[in-house]
Amino acid sequence: MICFRRKTYLATGLCLVAFASMLTVFYHRIQKYSLLPKTVVWKEKNICREEVTNNSISVLKDRSTLVIAPYFDHRKEKLTRVIGIVHHEKVKEHYCWFCCLERDEVYISKVVTNVHSDRFGFPYTVADMVCMEPTNCEPRYVALHPFPKEDVNLSPWFEIKNRKFETFPVEFTVCISTMFGGYNNVLQFIQSMEMYKLLGMQKVVIYKNNCSQLMEKVLEFYVAEGTLEIVPWPITSYLNVSTHWRSRDDGTEIGYYGQIAALNDCVYRNMYRSRYVLLNDVDEIILPIKHTNWKTMMVNLEEQNPEIGVFLFENHIFPNTVFTSNSIHIPSWNMVPGVNILHHVLREPDRKEIINPRKMIVNPRKVVQTSVHSVLQAFGDSVKVPMDVAMVYHCRIPLQPLLSRKYLIRDTTLWRYNSSLIDLEDIYYQLLTKRQPVVSESD
């Protein structure tokens, strides 16, 4: 009898401990996701449709939080993910005010701010401001406000993007960020755009801070053609910026003109518009070696890696100060400022003590947070693509300027596309004979 009671007490105790543990987990889960709509603030028609902002960057009232855009994200839970920029030590409390037009109601949810880990020493960094959405409506608009019960009339309303899914009208989209510093490398830009087309691109997205007037002509040409989308990027209106990717303690507040923020926005902007998204700089080309285009390359890579959504390609430097004597020269190209990539087919050798950075082709629907050279959070793993399959052709100033020419490696993979690139004289003529350059309002 005593043994029976002891066993009963022991079982009861274990049950109580287990129950207490479940309550603790449940409590913390509720604390973490205490974002469900709680309050109907008002019932007034059209209150949140009149002041919807179309700015690509908006600063909130606290002056330390910048909003790029909110996106509907249903991959794990029904939530709104607001891509923004915050000071990593001054994260402010905010609430999402959701506008449910069909019910004439506004719901309040508390924001959970997830600061991205890659900030490279700069005080301002990218953050996801996440809110659980109402269960009984599909809100089209959201405002971020520091309080749950105050007049929100002075806060901007944002349209929640990705509410309607598209069936991947585009196969490959290239995200380039950011264009700044009066960019004027016109010839290399045109050659890169045409190379992207040859490899399978249907859309390029550029986050533009500023560029030269001639470059404006080029951008206008490709926008009219339908292959280029320009996102104004007036980051300098809100923050001090650096042209470097790592802080040099020079008082700047965000690195490389907010490059990482632009890349994250581009992934979400194209999540349901493009099957694949390429994340690379304007002077880089993800160049297949085993295949002739991105589509056949990606079919092969996905057959070998069916669960992978992030493919990493090794960067290799082709110094734009070292010329190849027998490369093709077109006299009309002399009229166009910039680098002729066909002249640069000698690449720097690897350095044993340095790991080459990588750029990416991603399935955007598997990406949660991205940095420049890797994905920070994703549904699934990443894979490093071997050099004999593809590489990043990066034509820029040398990283090993003292290296003798005899140690450079001749790599003429780019010359497969010579004939196609040479047939661009008509494009140059059209660009150079335009009478008036178009200067955007963001400059």
C-alpha positions in Angstrom: 0.0 0.0 0.0 2.8 2.4 0.9 4.7 1.5 -2.3 1.5 2.2 -4.3 1.0 5.6 -2.6 4.7 6.5 -3.3 4.3 5.6 -6.9 1.0 7.7 -7.1 2.7 10.7 -5.5 5.7 10.4 -7.8 3.4 10.1 -10.9 1.4 13.1 -9.7 4.6 15.1 -9.1 5.9 14.3 -12.5 2.6 15.3 -14.1 2.6 18.6 -12.2 6.2 19.3 -13.3 5.3 18.5 -16.9 2.2 20.7 -16.7 4.2 23.6 -15.2 6.7 23.2 -18.0 4.0 23.3 -20.6 2.6 26.5 -19.0 6.0 28.1 -19.0 6.6 27.3 -22.7 3.1 28.5 -23.5 3.6 31.7 -21.5 6.9 32.5 -23.3 5.3 31.6 -26.7 2.5 34.0 -25.9 5.0 36.6 -24.8 7.0 36.2 -28.0 3.9 36.3 -30.2 1.7 38.5 -28.1 0.8 40.2 -31.3 -2.8 39.1 -32.0 -5.2 41.9 -32.7 -6.6 43.1 -29.4 -8.5 46.3 -29.9 -10.9 47.8 -32.4 -9.9 51.4 -32.2 -12.6 53.0 -34.3 -15.2 52.4 -37.0 -14.9 55.2 -39.5 -14.9 54.8 -43.2 -11.8 55.2 -45.3 -9.7 56.6 -42.4 -6.6 54.9 -43.5 -6.7 55.2 -47.3 -6.2 58.9 -47.7 -2.6 59.3 -46.7 -0.9 56.1 -48.1 2.7 56.8 -48.8 4.5 55.7 -52.0 8.0 56.7 -50.8 10.7 54.0 -51.0 12.1 55.2 -47.7 10.0 56.9 -45.0 11.2 58.1 -41.6 8.9 57.7 -38.6 8.2 60.3 -35.8 10.9 58.9 -33.6 13.5 59.9 -36.2 15.5 56.8 -35.6 13.3 54.3 -37.5 13.1 54.2 -41.3 10.5 52.2 -43.1 11.2 50.8 -46.6 8.1 48.7 -47.2 5.7 46.2 -45.5 5.2 42.7 -47.0 2.6 40.0 -46.3 4.4 36.9 -45.2 2.3 33.7 -44.8 5.1 31.1 -45.1 5.0 30.2 -41.5 2.3 32.4 -39.9 -0.1 35.0 -41.1 2.0 38.2 -40.5 3.2 41.5 -41.9 6.9 41.9 -42.2 8.1 45.5 -42.4 11.6 46.0 -43.8 13.2 48.9 -42.1 16.4 50.5 -40.8 17.0 51.1 -37.1 19.8 52.1 -34.7 20.9 48.8 -33.2 21.1 50.3 -29.7 18.0 52.5 -29.9 15.3 50.1 -31.0 11.9 51.7 -30.4 8.7 50.1 -29.4 6.0 50.2 -32.1 2.6 48.9 -32.8 1.1 47.9 -36.1 -2.2 49.6 -36.8 -4.0 47.4 -39.4 -6.6 48.9 -41.6 -9.5 46.4 -42.5 -11.4 48.3 -45.1 -14.2 45.8 -45.6 -15.0 46.0 -41.9 -14.3 49.7 -41.4 -12.1 48.7 -38.4 -8.5 49.2 -37.2 -6.7 46.5 -35.3 -3.6 46.9 -33.1 -0.7 44.5 -32.9 2.6 44.9 -31.1 5.7 44.9 -33.2 8.5 42.4 -32.6 11.7 43.9 -34.0 14.4 41.5 -35.4 17.6 43.3 -35.9 19.8 41.7 -38.6 23.1 40.3 -37.4 25.3 41.7 -40.2 25.8 45.4 -39.7 29.7 45.4 -40.1 30.2 47.8 -37.2 27.7 50.5 -38.3 25.2 51.8 -35.7 22.3 51.8 -38.2 21.3 48.4 -39.6 18.5 46.5 -41.2 15.6 45.2 -39.1 12.4 43.2 -39.7 9.5 44.7 -37.8 7.0 41.8 -37.6 3.3 41.9 -36.6 0.7 39.2 -36.5 -2.2 40.1 -38.7 -5.9 40.0 -37.7 -7.5 36.6 -38.2 -10.8 37.9 -39.5 -9.7 40.3 -42.3 -7.0 40.8 -45.0 -5.6 44.3 -44.2 -4.4 46.2 -47.2 -2.7 49.0 -45.2 -0.7 49.3 -42.0 0.8 52.2 -40.0 3.6 52.0 -37.4 2.9 54.0 -34.2 4.8 54.1 -30.9 1.6 53.8 -28.9 -1.5 51.4 -29.0 -4.0 54.0 -28.0 -3.2 57.4 -29.6 -4.3 59.3 -32.6 -2.5 57.8 -35.6 -3.4 60.5 -38.1 0.1 61.9 -38.2 1.7 58.5 -39.0 2.1 57.4 -42.6 0.0 54.5 -43.9 1.7 51.9 -46.1 0.2 49.5 -48.5 1.0 45.9 -47.6 2.7 44.3 -50.6 2.6 40.7 -51.8 -1.0 40.4 -50.7 -1.8 39.0 -54.2 0.4 36.2 -55.4 1.6 36.1 -59.0 2.6 33.0 -60.9 6.2 33.9 -61.5 5.9 36.0 -64.7 9.7 36.3 -64.6 12.3 33.6 -64.5 15.3 35.6 -63.4 15.5 39.0 -61.7 18.9 40.7 -61.0 18.9 42.9 -57.9 21.6 45.6 -58.0 22.2 47.8 -55.0 23.1 50.6 -54.8 23.9 53.1 -57.5 25.6 56.1 -56.0 28.5 58.5 -56.3 27.5 60.0 -59.7 28.0 56.5 -61.3 29.2 56.9 -64.9 30.7 53.5 -65.9 28.3 53.5 -68.9 30.0 51.0 -71.2 30.4 48.3 -68.5 26.8 48.8 -67.4 25.5 48.3 -70.9 27.6 45.3 -71.5 26.5 43.8 -68.2 22.8 44.4 -69.0 23.2 42.7 -72.4 25.1 39.8 -70.8 22.3 39.4 -68.3 19.9 39.1 -71.2 22.0 36.5 -72.9 22.2 34.5 -69.7 18.4 34.6 -69.1 17.5 37.8 -67.3 14.0 39.3 -67.8 14.2 42.0 -65.1 16.9 44.1 -63.4 16.0 46.2 -60.3 18.4 49.0 -59.3 18.2 51.0 -56.1 19.4 54.4 -57.4 20.8 57.2 -55.2 22.4 59.2 -58.0 24.3 58.8 -61.3 25.6 60.9 -64.2 23.3 62.5 -66.8 24.6 60.1 -69.5 23.8 57.2 -67.2 20.3 58.6 -66.8 19.9 58.2 -70.5 21.0 54.6 -70.3 18.6 53.9 -67.4 15.7 55.5 -69.3 16.5 53.4 -72.4 16.3 50.1 -70.4 13.2 51.2 -68.5 11.4 52.0 -71.8 12.6 48.6 -73.0 10.9 46.9 -70.0 13.9 45.2 -68.6 14.8 47.7 -65.9 13.0 48.8 -62.8 14.3 51.8 -60.9 13.7 52.2 -57.1 14.6 55.7 -55.9 16.9 55.4 -53.0 17.3 58.8 -51.2 19.1 57.3 -48.2 21.3 60.4 -48.0 18.3 62.5 -47.1 17.9 60.6 -43.8 21.3 59.2 -42.7 25.0 59.7 -43.1 26.4 57.1 -45.4 29.6 55.3 -46.1 31.0 54.1 -49.4 32.6 51.2 -47.6 31.1 47.9 -46.4 32.7 48.1 -43.0 32.8 50.9 -40.5 36.0 52.9 -40.3 35.0 55.0 -37.3 34.6 58.1 -39.5 31.2 59.1 -38.1 29.1 57.5 -40.8 25.9 55.8 -39.7 25.1 53.2 -42.3 27.3 51.2 -44.6 27.5 51.2 -48.4 24.5 53.5 -48.9 22.2 51.0 -47.1 23.0 48.1 -49.5 21.8 45.3 -47.2 18.4 47.1 -46.7 18.0 47.4 -50.5 18.9 43.7 -51.0 16.3 42.5 -48.5 13.7 44.7 -50.0 14.5 43.4 -53.4 14.1 39.8 -52.3 10.6 40.5 -50.9 9.6 42.8 -53.8 10.2 39.9 -56.2 9.2 37.0 -54.0 6.2 36.2 -56.1 7.2 38.0 -59.3 10.3 36.0 -60.1 11.3 32.3 -59.8 14.9 33.2 -59.0 16.6 36.4 -57.7 20.3 37.2 -58.3 22.0 39.3 -55.7 25.2 40.9 -57.1 26.8 44.3 -57.7 26.7 46.4 -60.9 30.2 45.3 -61.9 29.6 41.6 -61.4 28.2 38.8 -63.6 27.4 35.3 -62.4 29.0 33.5 -65.3 28.2 29.9 -66.1 31.2 27.8 -67.1 29.7 24.3 -67.6 26.5 25.7 -69.1 25.7 28.6 -71.5 22.8 30.2 -69.5 21.3 30.4 -66.1 18.3 28.3 -66.8 20.1 25.1 -67.8 22.6 25.7 -65.0 19.8 26.1 -62.3 17.9 23.0 -63.6 21.1 21.0 -63.1 21.9 22.5 -59.7 18.4 21.9 -58.4 18.3 18.3 -59.6 21.5 17.8 -57.5 20.2 19.8 -54.6 16.4 19.5 -54.5 15.9 21.0 -51.0 18.3 24.0 -51.5 17.0 27.5 -52.1 20.3 29.5 -51.9 23.2 29.0 -54.3 26.5 30.7 -53.6 29.0 31.6 -56.4 32.6 32.4 -55.8 33.9 35.9 -56.6 36.9 36.3 -58.9 38.6 39.6 -59.7 39.5 40.5 -63.3 41.5 43.7 -62.9 40.3 46.5 -65.1 43.8 47.9 -65.2 45.2 44.9 -67.0 44.4 44.7 -70.7 44.5 41.7 -73.1 46.3 42.6 -76.3 44.3 40.4 -78.7 40.8 41.4 -77.5 38.2 42.8 -79.8 38.1 46.6 -80.2 35.1 48.5 -81.6 36.0 52.1 -82.5 32.5 53.4 -81.7 32.8 52.2 -78.1 35.4 54.9 -77.6 32.5 57.4 -77.5 31.1 55.7 -74.4 32.7 56.3 -71.0 33.5 53.2 -68.9 35.3 49.9 -68.9 35.1 47.5 -71.8 34.9 44.1 -70.1 36.0 42.2 -73.3 39.5 43.6 -72.7 39.8 42.1 -69.3 40.1 38.3 -69.3 43.0 37.9 -66.9 42.0 37.1 -63.3 43.8 37.3 -60.0 44.8 34.0 -58.4 43.4 32.9 -55.1 45.1 34.0 -51.9 45.7 31.2 -49.4 45.0 33.4 -46.4 41.8 34.9 -47.8 38.4 33.3 -48.6 36.8 34.6 -51.7 33.4 36.2 -51.0 30.4 34.9 -52.8 27.3 36.2 -54.5 24.0 34.4 -54.8 21.1 33.1 -56.8 18.2 32.4 -54.5 14.7 31.1 -54.5 13.2 34.2 -52.8 10.4 32.3 -51.2 12.9 30.4 -49.1 14.7 33.6 -47.9 13.9 35.3 -44.6 16.9 37.6 -44.1 19.8 38.2 -46.4 23.2 39.8 -46.2 25.6 40.6 -49.1 27.5 37.4 -49.3 25.2 34.9 -47.6 21.7 34.4 -46.4 21.2 35.0 -42.7 17.9 33.2 -42.2 16.2 30.8 -44.7 13.9 27.9 -45.0 16.5 25.3 -45.9 20.3 25.3 -46.4 22.7 27.0 -48.8 25.1 25.3 -51.2 28.5 26.5 -52.6 28.6 26.1 -56.3 31.9 24.7 -57.6 34.2 26.9 -59.6 34.0 24.5 -62.6 30.2 25.1 -62.8 30.1 28.9 -62.5 31.8 31.9 -61.0 31.3 35.6 -60.4 33.1 37.6 -63.1 34.1 40.8 -61.2 35.7 43.4 -63.3 37.1 46.2 -61.0 40.2 47.7 -59.7 42.7 45.0 -58.6 42.9 43.6 -55.1 46.5 42.5 -55.7 47.8 45.5 -57.5 51.5 44.6 -57.0 51.1 41.1 -58.6 53.1 40.6 -61.8 51.1 40.0 -64.9 52.7 36.6 -65.4 50.9 35.4 -62.3 47.4 36.3 -63.6 45.3 33.5 -65.0 43.9 33.8 -68.5 40.2 33.0 -68.5 38.3 33.7 -71.7 34.9 32.3 -70.7 33.4 35.7 -71.3 34.5 35.6 -74.9 31.8 33.0 -75.7 29.5 35.9 -75.9 31.7 38.2 -78.0 29.6 38.2 -81.2 26.4 39.1 -79.2 28.1 41.9 -77.3 29.7 43.3 -80.4 26.2 43.7 -82.0 25.4 46.5 -79.5 26.4 49.4 -81.7 22.8 50.3 -82.4 22.1 50.6 -78.7 25.1 53.0 -78.2 23.9 55.1 -81.1 20.4 55.4 -79.8 21.7 56.3 -76.3 24.2 58.9 -77.5 21.9 60.6 -80.0 19.1 61.3 -77.4 18.8 65.0 -77.1 17.8 65.5 -73.4 18.8 63.4 -70.5 16.1 62.6 -68.0 17.0 63.4 -64.4 14.9 61.8 -61.7 13.3 63.8 -58.9 15.3 61.9 -56.3 18.6 63.5 -57.3 
